[in-house]
Amino acid sequence: QHKIVLGAVVSTRTDPALRDMMGLFLNNIALPVTLDESKSFPQNLQNIASILMGALSHANYPLGRLVSELQPQTPAGHMPFLMCWWIGRMTF
């Protein structure tokens, strides 16, 4: 399968009012990715990283709200949209 949707967990503590609050503020984002067989694994990862950087501007929009608004057809036992997770540490 060449087209997949990766899930990534991001910190959503961008609101200045939340800076002094204790707690973990996370959100899931969906990353539509097309894997290219002609590219190496590191090149595909670089593509995923650039998609992630673009998606970060939408990180405050709750994935649960997106799912309820779009109501995608999802097979039983599968999470809407997300087919696998990107788990890693991105440093900027």
N, C-alpha and C positions, 0 to 999 in steps of 0.2 A: 504494500500500500504506500503510495507516494505522497498522498495528501493526508495529513493528520492534524489534530488539534492538541497542542500541548497545554498543560496547565502550569502556571507558575504562581507561587505565593510571594506577595510583595508587602512591604511595610507601607502603610497608608497614613503615617503620622505627618501629613503635610500641612494640616491646619494649625496655624500658630496657637490657637486656643488649646490644642491638645499637647503642646510641648511639655507642660508642667504636670500633666496627668500621668499616673502610674498605670501600667497595663500594656498589653501587647495588642497593637492595632495592625491587623493583617487583612488582606483581601486576596482572592484568587482572580487571576486574569487568564483569559483564553488566548492562545497564540496559534493562529492558522499557519501551518508550515507545509511547504512542498519540498520533499526530499529529492535531491537530484543525484541519480546514480552515477552520472559522469563526474561528479565532484567527490573529493576525498571527505572522510569523516570530519577532519578539522574544518574544512571549507563549509560543510553543512552546519557545523556548530557555530561558525562565524555568522552564517545567515540567520540562524535561530537567535543569536545574540542581538543582531541588528533589528529583528522583528520585536524582540523583547524591549529594546530601547524605545522603539516607536510606540509600543503598547503601554509603556509606563505613564504616558500622559492621560490614560483612561483608568488608571489603577484605583481611583476613588469611587468608580461606579461599581456597585455591588453586583457580583456575578449572579447571585440569587435573584435580584431584580431583573436582570437581563433574561434569565431563564424563564421567569414568570411572565414577562412581557412577550417574549418570542414563542413560548410554548413549543419547543422543538419535539419532534417525534424521536423518542429514545427507546432502544430495546430494553426490556426488563433486565435489571441488574447492572445497568450502565449509568454512569453519571452524565447528565446532559452536557453536550459540547466536548468535554475533556476526555481524551483517549489515553493519555499518559501524562506524567508530571515531569517538569524540568526542576530538578533540585540541585542547587549549586550556589556558590557564593560569587556574586559579581562585584568586582571592585572597580571604582571609577576614579 
